[in-house]
Amino acid sequence: MMPRQSLCLFIKRPLSVALLFCIVTLAPGAFGQQQSAYQPTPANVKARQWFQDAKFGLFVHWGVYSVLGDGEWVMNNRKIPAADYEKLPAQFNPVEFDAAEWVSLVKAAGMKYITITSKHHDGFAMFDSKLTDWDIVDRTPYKKDVIKLLADECRRRESSFFLSLAARLASSGLLPARQHRARRRAPGRRRWFKYLVYGLSAQELLTNYGEIGIWFDGMWDRPQADWRIARTYKLIHDLQPQTLVGSNHHLKPFAGEDFQMFEKDLPGKNTAGFSKESVIGDLPLETCETMNNSWGFNINDRKYKSTRELIHYLVRAAGHNANFLLNVGPMPNGKIQPEFAARLREVGQWMAKHGEAIYGTRSGPVEPRNWGVTTQKGNRIYVHILDWQDSVIALPQLKQRSPPPSFSKTTLSRVHPKRLRHAHQNPTASDG
């Protein structure tokens, strides 16, 4: 996903149908002065709780770049001239895209929401934008708004769903390239603010796609730029007070944000190198990760994570009090490749059996350990054994409660019941 920038919006409907649209790129330059007195509304607080309870979502990176089968940063990595890249939409015709099939797969996986790129580095809109013709409706033979198709399917199915759309800036500039300067030639102030209007599209999506939430992504390309964050956050919350706003800036959350995300790392970790300056706040948390090593469709990337690895990550995320946003990069024909679909269904089988220890939980009373994590729902504590190496796992003494906590099993390792205090297990081969 890095390097990139973006923003998204959160949509929610009364029939437990929730959608999230990501739409713009931002940076932390003007963050210190934004909405210092921001107080979430009761509807916003309720949306936060829903988000925390959902726990598992699908990330989708899809755009015209999928035609080349070399990831979402192919234009930058191959140094493709803008004039040549502008020829791609004519070859992008995802006639096998089926919104019902996607939603069915999400439900089979036990996922509660989708995060999909509405715009990516190249600025190409996967919806019918009125601000530009650089979109799927105006430039491709497909001529359909895939975001609308997905949103309509969510409502039709009356499913708990969270759809997000991301608009991202390419480091080489947004397309059409004729309207923007190259990366290392910073635009003048007037051109910069005109660019922000083009890239943001916040009001367009807030007013045309129902109740939505916002997901910012990036903020590293021009960290000292004036991104007019205060104005943007105020616009969002004025139009839709319940909207969840988050930003993938790898820092401590700023006033006006409603959830915090971590890229390719669990909260508090920095194995991917993105979270060196990150500080965990007191907002709902989310971590995103790829199923292979690519965000967008990459025909040569066969380094797929096993189902067991994905379940372990999901469990550890829950133990770190975070949602897990698992990525797929659909093919240019609109299908999700079989390797991804198979793993999603297998994770869903595990969730169907052990979901009570994930959905609606918060991190448990025992700090995450190498052997696993704990989650908690009410007075029930779930002990997840992921890497059994010691002869005995002894849980620390817990403070007395009324009523006292009860312990339940959800293990992914074979453990003798007498070797674990406060919890018992009866694992099967399907546990991982």
C-alpha positions in Angstrom: 0.0 0.0 0.0 2.8 2.4 0.8 3.7 4.6 -0.8 0.3 6.2 -1.2 -2.2 8.6 0.3 -6.0 8.6 0.7 -9.2 9.3 2.5 -12.5 7.3 3.0 -16.0 7.7 4.2 -18.3 5.6 6.4 -21.8 4.7 5.4 -24.4 3.3 7.7 -28.1 2.4 7.1 -30.9 1.6 9.6 -31.2 -2.1 8.6 -27.8 -2.8 10.0 -26.3 -2.0 6.6 -23.1 0.0 7.0 -20.8 1.2 4.2 -17.5 3.1 4.3 -16.2 5.3 1.5 -12.6 6.3 1.4 -12.0 9.3 -0.9 -9.0 11.5 -0.4 -5.3 11.9 0.4 -4.2 14.1 3.3 -1.1 14.9 5.2 -0.5 15.9 8.9 0.8 19.4 8.1 -2.1 21.4 9.6 -3.3 18.8 12.0 -2.3 20.5 15.2 -5.0 23.2 14.9 -8.0 21.1 13.8 -11.2 20.7 15.7 -9.5 20.9 19.1 -13.0 21.1 20.8 -14.4 18.2 18.8 -17.0 16.1 20.7 -18.5 13.1 19.0 -22.3 13.0 18.9 -24.2 10.1 20.4 -24.8 8.7 16.9 -21.0 8.8 16.3 -20.3 7.0 19.6 -22.8 4.3 18.6 -21.1 4.0 15.2 -17.7 3.6 17.0 -19.2 0.7 19.1 -20.5 -1.0 16.0 -17.1 -0.7 14.4 -15.3 -2.2 17.4 -17.8 -5.1 17.5 -17.5 -5.8 13.8 -13.9 -7.0 14.1 -13.3 -8.3 10.6 -13.5 -6.6 7.2 -12.4 -6.9 3.6 -9.9 -4.5 2.0 -10.2 -4.2 -1.8 -7.6 -2.5 -4.0 -9.1 -2.4 -7.5 -8.7 0.0 -10.4 -7.4 0.3 -14.0 -3.9 -0.7 -12.8 -5.2 -4.3 -12.5 -5.1 -4.5 -16.3 -1.3 -4.7 -16.1 -1.3 -7.3 -13.3 1.7 -5.8 -11.5 0.2 -4.1 -8.3 -1.4 -0.8 -7.7 1.8 1.2 -7.9 2.7 0.0 -11.5 2.6 3.4 -13.0 5.2 4.7 -10.5 7.3 1.5 -10.4 7.5 1.1 -14.2 7.8 4.9 -14.8 4.9 4.7 -17.3 4.3 8.1 -18.9 0.9 9.6 -18.1 0.0 9.7 -21.8 0.4 6.0 -22.0 -1.3 5.2 -18.7 -4.3 7.1 -19.9 -4.9 4.4 -22.5 -5.6 1.8 -19.8 -9.3 2.6 -19.1 -10.1 1.5 -22.7 -8.8 -1.9 -21.8 -10.6 -2.1 -18.4 -13.9 -3.9 -18.9 -14.7 -6.0 -15.8 -17.8 -7.7 -17.2 -17.5 -10.6 -14.7 -17.9 -8.3 -11.7 -20.8 -9.5 -9.7 -21.6 -7.4 -6.6 -23.8 -10.2 -5.2 -21.0 -12.7 -5.5 -18.6 -10.3 -3.7 -21.1 -9.7 -0.8 -21.8 -13.5 -0.6 -18.0 -14.1 -0.2 -17.7 -11.4 2.4 -20.5 -13.0 4.4 -19.1 -16.5 4.0 -15.8 -15.2 5.4 -17.5 -13.8 8.5 -16.6 -10.3 7.5 -18.8 -7.3 8.5 -17.6 -4.6 6.2 -15.7 -3.8 3.0 -13.0 -1.1 2.4 -12.6 -0.5 -1.4 -10.5 2.0 -3.2 -12.8 4.6 -4.9 -9.7 6.4 -6.2 -6.1 5.3 -5.9 -2.7 6.8 -6.8 -3.7 7.4 -10.3 -6.8 9.4 -9.3 -9.0 7.1 -11.4 -12.5 7.1 -9.8 -14.3 3.7 -9.6 -17.6 5.6 -9.3 -19.5 8.1 -11.5 -17.8 11.3 -10.4 -19.2 14.6 -11.5 -15.9 16.4 -10.8 -14.0 14.6 -13.6 -14.4 12.3 -16.5 -11.4 10.3 -15.4 -13.7 7.5 -14.0 -15.0 4.1 -14.8 -18.3 5.3 -16.2 -16.9 7.9 -18.6 -13.6 6.3 -19.7 -14.2 2.5 -19.8 -16.3 0.2 -22.0 -17.9 -1.1 -18.8 -19.8 2.2 -18.2 -21.1 1.1 -14.8 -20.6 2.6 -11.3 -19.2 -0.4 -9.3 -19.5 1.5 -6.1 -23.2 2.0 -6.6 -23.6 -1.6 -7.5 -21.9 -2.7 -4.3 -23.9 -0.3 -2.2 -27.2 -1.3 -3.7 -26.4 -5.0 -3.1 -25.6 -4.3 0.6 -28.9 -2.7 1.0 -30.7 -5.4 -0.9 -29.2 -8.1 1.3 -29.8 -6.2 4.5 -26.4 -7.4 5.7 -24.2 -5.8 8.3 -21.8 -4.2 5.9 -19.1 -1.5 5.9 -18.0 -0.3 2.5 -15.1 2.0 2.2 -13.7 3.8 -0.9 -10.3 5.3 -1.1 -9.1 8.1 -3.3 -5.4 8.2 -3.6 -2.7 10.4 -5.0 0.0 9.0 -7.2 3.5 10.3 -6.3 3.9 11.2 -9.9 0.7 13.2 -9.8 -3.0 12.7 -10.2 -4.4 12.0 -13.7 -5.2 13.4 -16.0 -1.5 14.4 -15.8 -2.0 17.5 -17.9 -3.8 19.0 -14.9 -1.0 18.4 -12.4 2.7 18.8 -12.0 5.2 16.1 -11.4 6.0 14.8 -7.9 9.1 16.8 -7.2 7.8 20.1 -8.6 5.5 21.3 -5.9 2.5 23.2 -7.2 1.9 26.8 -6.4 -0.6 27.7 -3.6 -3.5 28.4 -5.9 -2.9 25.2 -7.9 -2.5 23.2 -4.7 -5.8 24.2 -3.3 -7.5 23.6 -6.7 -5.9 20.1 -6.6 -7.3 19.5 -3.1 -10.8 20.2 -4.4 -10.3 17.7 -7.2 -8.8 15.0 -5.0 -11.1 15.3 -2.0 -14.6 14.8 -3.5 -15.9 14.6 0.1 -19.1 16.5 -0.4 -19.8 14.6 -3.6 -19.7 11.3 -1.8 -21.2 12.5 1.4 -24.3 13.7 -0.4 -24.7 11.0 -3.0 -24.0 7.7 -1.2 -26.1 7.9 2.0 -24.6 7.9 5.5 -20.9 7.3 5.2 -17.7 7.4 7.3 -14.2 8.7 6.3 -10.9 6.9 6.1 -7.8 9.0 5.4 -4.7 7.1 4.2 -1.1 8.3 3.9 -0.1 11.8 4.9 3.6 11.3 4.4 4.3 12.6 0.8 4.0 16.3 1.8 3.8 16.2 5.6 4.2 20.0 6.0 1.7 21.0 3.3 -1.5 22.8 4.2 -4.1 20.1 3.7 -6.9 22.2 5.2 -7.7 19.3 7.6 -9.7 21.4 10.0 -12.1 22.5 7.2 -12.4 19.0 5.9 -13.2 17.3 9.2 -15.7 20.0 10.0 -17.4 19.6 6.6 -17.6 15.8 7.2 -19.1 16.1 10.7 -21.4 18.9 9.8 -22.9 17.0 6.9 -23.0 13.7 8.8 -22.3 13.8 12.5 -22.3 10.0 12.9 -19.5 9.7 10.3 -16.4 7.9 11.5 -13.2 9.7 10.5 -9.8 8.0 10.6 -6.4 8.6 9.1 -3.5 6.3 8.3 -0.8 8.9 9.1 1.1 6.5 11.5 0.9 9.0 14.3 -1.2 9.6 17.4 -4.8 10.4 16.5 -5.7 14.0 16.0 -8.9 15.8 17.2 -11.7 15.1 14.8 -10.7 11.5 14.2 -12.9 8.6 15.3 -10.8 5.5 14.7 -7.1 4.7 14.3 -5.6 2.3 11.8 -2.2 0.5 11.5 -0.7 -0.7 8.3 0.7 -4.2 8.1 1.3 -4.2 11.9 -0.6 -4.9 15.1 -1.0 -1.8 17.4 2.2 -1.1 19.2 4.4 -3.0 16.7 6.6 -1.7 14.0 7.8 -4.7 12.0 6.8 -3.1 8.7 8.6 0.2 9.5 5.5 2.4 9.2 4.7 2.9 12.8 7.9 4.3 14.3 6.2 7.5 15.4 2.8 5.9 16.0 1.1 6.3 19.4 -1.9 4.3 20.3 -4.8 6.6 21.2 -8.1 5.8 22.9 -10.1 5.3 19.7 -11.3 2.1 18.1 -8.4 0.4 16.3 -7.9 -1.4 13.0 -4.9 -3.2 11.3 -4.8 -4.0 7.6 -2.7 -6.7 5.9 -2.3 -8.3 2.5 -3.1 -12.0 1.7 0.0 -12.3 -0.4 2.6 -9.5 -0.7 0.6 -7.1 -2.9 -2.3 -4.8 -2.4 -3.5 -4.6 -6.1 -3.7 -7.6 -8.4 -0.3 -9.0 -9.1 -0.2 -12.0 -11.4 3.3 -13.0 -10.3 2.8 -12.7 -6.6 2.2 -16.3 -5.3 3.4 -15.8 -1.8 0.0 -16.5 -0.2 -0.3 -16.6 3.5 -1.9 -19.8 4.7 -5.4 -19.9 6.2 -3.7 -20.7 9.6 -1.6 -17.5 9.4 -4.6 -15.4 8.5 -6.6 -16.8 11.5 -3.7 -16.2 13.8 -3.5 -12.6 12.6 -7.2 -12.1 13.1 -7.0 -13.5 16.6 -4.0 -11.5 17.6 -5.7 -8.3 16.2 -8.7 -9.0 18.5 -6.3 -9.6 21.4 -4.8 -6.2 20.6 -8.3 -4.6 20.7 -8.2 -4.1 16.9 -10.2 -5.0 13.8 -8.6 -7.0 11.1 -8.9 -5.6 7.5 -7.8 -8.3 5.1 -6.9 -7.3 1.6 -7.7 -8.7 -1.8 -6.7 -7.4 -5.2 -9.4 -8.4 -7.7 -8.5 -9.3 -11.3 -9.3 -6.9 -14.2 -12.3 -9.0 -15.2 -13.9 -8.3 -11.8 -13.4 -11.7 -10.2 -11.6 -12.3 -6.9 -8.9 -14.8 -7.7 -9.6 -18.4 -6.4 -6.6 -18.4 -4.1 -8.1 -15.5 -2.1 -11.7 -16.8 -2.2 -10.7 -20.2 -0.9 -8.8 -18.7 2.1 -11.7 -16.4 2.9 -14.1 -19.2 3.0 -11.8 -21.3 5.2 -11.4 -18.4 7.6 -15.2 -18.1 7.6 -15.5 -21.7 8.6 -13.3 -21.0 11.7 -15.3 -17.9 12.5 -18.5 -19.8 12.3 -17.2 -22.0 15.1 -15.3 -19.6 17.2 -16.7 -16.2 16.3 -18.2 -15.6 19.7 -14.6 -15.2 21.0 -14.0 -12.5 18.4 -17.1 -10.5 17.5 -18.1 -7.9 20.1 -15.1 -8.6 22.3 -12.4 -6.3 23.6 -8.8 -7.1 24.5 -8.7 -9.4 27.6 -7.1 -8.9 31.0 -3.8 -10.6 30.0 -1.4 -8.6 27.8 -0.7 -10.3 24.4 2.1 -12.9 24.8 4.1 -15.0 22.4 1.9 -17.9 23.1 -1.3 -16.0 22.2 -3.8 -13.5 23.5 -7.0 -13.1 25.5 -10.3 -11.4 24.5 -13.2 -10.5 26.7 -16.9 -10.0 26.5 -18.7 -9.1 29.7 -17.4 -11.3 32.4 -16.3 -14.0 30.0 -12.6 -14.3 29.1 -11.4 -16.2 26.0 -7.9 -17.6 26.0 -6.5 -18.1 22.5 -3.5 -20.4 22.4 -1.6 -19.8 19.1 2.0 -20.9 19.8 2.2 -23.6 22.6 5.9 -24.1 23.6 6.0 -24.3 27.4 4.9 -27.2 29.5 2.4 -25.0 31.4 0.7 -21.7 30.7 -0.3 -20.0 34.0 -2.5 -17.0 33.7 -1.8 -14.2 36.2 -4.2 -13.7 39.2 -7.1 -11.5 38.2 -8.8 -9.0 40.4 -11.9 -10.3 42.1 -15.1 -9.5 40.2 -18.8 -9.9 40.9 -19.7 -12.2 39.4 -16.3 -13.8 38.9 -15.1 -14.2 35.3 -15.7 -17.4 33.4 -13.1 -18.8 31.0 -13.8 -20.3 27.6 -11.8 -22.0 25.0 -10.8 -21.0 21.5 -7.4 -22.5 20.7 -5.4 -23.0 17.6 -2.8 -25.4 19.1 -3.1 -28.8 20.7 -2.9 -28.3 24.4 -3.5 -30.8 27.3 -6.4 -29.4 29.4 -4.5 -29.9 32.7 -1.6 -27.7 31.5 -3.7 -24.5 31.2 -5.1 -22.8 34.2 -8.4 -21.0 34.1 -9.2 -22.3 30.6 -9.8 -25.7 29.0 -9.5 -26.8 25.4 -10.7 -29.5 23.1 -9.1 -28.5 19.8 -9.8 -30.2 16.6 -7.9 -30.3 13.3 -10.1 -27.6 11.9 -8.9 -25.2 14.6 -5.8 -24.5 12.6 
